[in-house]
Amino acid sequence: MTDLPTESYRFSADQRDAVYRVMAERRDMRHFAGGAVPPEVLQRVLEAAHLAPSVGLMQPWRFLRIVDPALRDSIAELVAVERDLTAEALGERAADFLRLKVEGIRDCAELLVVALGDDRDRHVFGRRTMPHMDLASVACAIQNMWLAARAEHLGMGWVSLFDPVELGRLLELPDGAEPVAVLCLGPVERFYDRPMLQQERWAEPRPLGELLEER
């Protein structure tokens, strides 16, 4: 077996540090500055998503770019309904929750919906005992988008406050397809110093030591 030229695969220290920096400085953004995303930049971000690993190479992700202002407004209204229902479910924390800014749908430059494709059930490889791996694969794609967006100096926010059945109906998705994320993407005036929910004292991130076990 021929030895692989390992040095050609090695990243420099600066390149390695840049990867860790973009992960550390990625933020779930809610505040946007309007503007626009150049087409070539949007293409790079979407290509980054499409590079994500997927179980059995099923690539279950489907991207819908929302360009109709009326449709954008309708999506924002669906989110507003779920925001109120979530506040009600939170009980004594309802008022604190309602003070949070939970989306930037009307403010962001680009609005994208990510859905699970309607043909994913034909994929058995990796899903026979773990059918939710299609969702895990889509989450990997969204994380790639987040990191690419941050590297492009764009903010991105994942909105999950919506009824997937209602959103699917609004978008006229085929039977079997399921929306899993509304993504707000665009220029921001600044990135949060810390995760917004931490800044707003909603929650504190847990240290890795609490989540790591040895068996």
Secondary structure by P-SEA (a helix, b strand, c coil): ccccccccccccaaaaaaaaaaaaacccccccccccccaaaaaaaaaaaaacccccccccbbbbbbccaaaaaaaaaaaaaaaaaaaaaaccaaaaaaaccccccccccbbbbbbccccccccccccccccaaaaaaaaaaaaaaaaaaaaacbbbbbbccccaaaaaaaacccccccccccccccccccccccccccccccbbbbccccccccc
